[in-house]
Amino acid sequence: MPQSGEVDFADLARPGPGGAMQLELMVPEIHCAGCIARIESTLRAHPAVTAARVNMSSKRVTLSWLADQATANEFAARIEALGFSIQPVEAGGSSEDHDKARGRELLSAMAIAGFAAGNIMLLSVSVWSGAPDATRALFHWLSALIAIPAVAYAGRPFFRSAWAALKARSLNMDMPISLAVVLACGMSFYETARGGQHTYFDAAVMLLFFLLVGRYLDHQMRARAHSALSQLKSLTAKSALVVQPGGTRLNTPIADITTGMTVFVGPDTQVPVDGVILSGSSDIDVSAMTGESIPQPVFEGATVHEGTINLTGELDIQVSASYGDTLLASIVAMMEQAETTKARYVRLADIAARIYAPMVHGIAALTFFGWLWASNGDWHLALVTAIAVLIITCPCALGLAVPVVQTVATGVLFRNGILLKDGAALERLAQVDTVVFDKTGTLTLGRPQLVPPAVMDIDQLAIAAGLALHSNHPLSRAITALAAQRNIPAAPIDEVVEQPGAGLHGSYRNTPVRLGSRTWCTSEPAKCHAPPHQLEICLKVGNAKVHTFRFEDELRSDAKDVVADLQRRNLPVALVSGDRPHAVAHVARTLGIANHLAPWSTEAKASYVTGLNNSGRKVLMVGDGLNDAPALASAHASMAPSSATDAGRTAADLVFLGDRLTPILIAHDVAKRARRLVMQNFSLALGYNLIAVPLAVCGYASPLVAAVAMSSSSLLVTANALRLRLHAGPAGKLSNTGPAAAVAPHDTSRSAA
């Protein structure tokens, strides 16, 4: 049982399916794949545990266990024994709050360390230049007054981490850092008190400053990767209008709505539930769920889903799935699983840290005991030499190797109209060997374009535009846009009425006019006369012959070149879409993509990407809609255009601006160059240690010389990373992109697939 004043986690456990108990905890210190592996393996080792999952984005641990074989407090104690602090979810706040607090702490620590290092270095210059004994002693004491509180404040991120590792009986990168800083300050204070000639306050504080620079850059890159789950959950309605027995409508919280209830949904409103239409007809924008670019006409008996948009008519819907069991809820569950899987990716810096930390401890310990034996028990000499080894091996260069490259790469990508949200995604993007595209809004612009006939009748276009002004249908908006582009004023139409699922009718100069489906405008069968990949809408003016407007979703201008370039790079390209098979096949033929699949649901897209991952492929997914979000999260790396839905942009690792696909090639090139520079930085750090460590072990480098060498290695990897700025990308400067380009806001009535 917890001690007095502590949280009793047994009160937070809830009954789960099959008689199991469930517990959800906030663990703010989760930051890498190693954290996930340690927590999950420790929890799963308990025989009572049936499931244990860690979500790095939300910093949460979800646990299920057999109720009669363990207690919640036992599992909380196991997590704390690993060196992590835990909090109830209700008291823990959001992961974004923790990220912001962590960033503020690192920034303030870096500022204090930088200020202190600058002032101590000024005092040290006089000492190095041969100041008299009294002046030297005064400057040493002044340095101590600056360094000790600065180290105590700025070193907290490292000290806390090292202490947590000690309690968990493990090693991490922060332990040699903490040892070096504490021992350097302690030895310097001892030398100052005894009137010694050399102190190392400048080395200790400068060491902290360089390490904090790397730690802050790394944190900023990680903080860019926000969870897409919050965006998806924001699509869930908070309430709905439930139809009462007497016909009145009561606004009811969505959690209180159960199957069998009847919900009213008005025009231009998001559908709040999954259900079957009892009465009414309308056009439903299902692009977010299926990828279909044109709204679906729905009537009595049709099924509708939460998150789609009711565009035209009024609907009474009988609820078929309760809160938490809807299609949107299943997409959220898939997203959560995909994010958890992606979080297990082990970054290059984490791999290096696993090897580096125990090696540094071992070398420093051997140096101390070796000199203690060689000097016949001179602990002062042995300790100073060991401190020099710890300082010279402190992972400043290693800590900067990855984040400084990622920071430079972020700037290069930004200048080319690409926003990088996650530094680890840059590593993953360099490894991709397969590319999967969505169609509508990705390879195409997602805006139906009118295919003009050889001769455009101006009067007919004006009448069509006059009717289309009264509708939010994408094809109606395409007609009004073309009329405006050609400076053709819309004709004044009287008594316009929209018939959901059919079209519009009105009167033009006392002549009846209609705009809509072929069946709506004439007695002919509903068969479309346009080519299979095109859509049509008809105009009927009085008894005149029906005029047909045909539409086609325009390809991005460079789509064919980008697909060809990817294939030349030996990256197989696939097209997976929820749109009509004929439209998808036409785009695939035009772009030279042999592997095309349609119409595929949200679940099928995510399963396809997951299947490729499981077969050993590393997939780059490029998509833009809510129906692409689970696939984007499941992929090894992902990109989305700025015109994507909020959920699509958030789920993607990179977002590109403008109407071209060339940023995909630029991002891939920058990622591969960045990976090469990171490996070069690791090689530089390793080479520096191979030269400097033997010198320090042999006693040829004082702590001060070690600090200078350590700083030089940090500057070297930084300079190497800046070479990435020499490359501007394969296509030079992009048109219609760049930092000044605006991110298009999401229009819920637009295709989002």
Helices and strands as residue ranges (DSSP letters): G 9-11, E 14-15, G 17-19, E 20-26, H 33-44, E 49-55, E 60-66, H 72-81, E 87-88, H 89-92, H 95-128, H 133-154, H 156-167, H 174-193, H 201-223, H 229-234, E 239-243, E 249-253, G 254-256, E 262-265, E 269-270, E 274-279, E 282-285, H 287-290, E 296-298, E 303-304, E 309-310, E 315-321, H 327-342, H 348-374, H 379-393, H 396-401, H 403-415, E 418-420, H 423-429, E 434-437, I 439-443, E 444-451, H 458-468, H 474-485, E 494-499, E 503-508, E 511-516, H 518-521, E 535-541, E 547-555, H 559-568, E 573-576, H 581-591, E 595-597, H 602-614, E 619-622, G 626-628, H 629-634, E 637-641, H 646-651, E 654-656, H 662-697, H 703-721, G 722-726
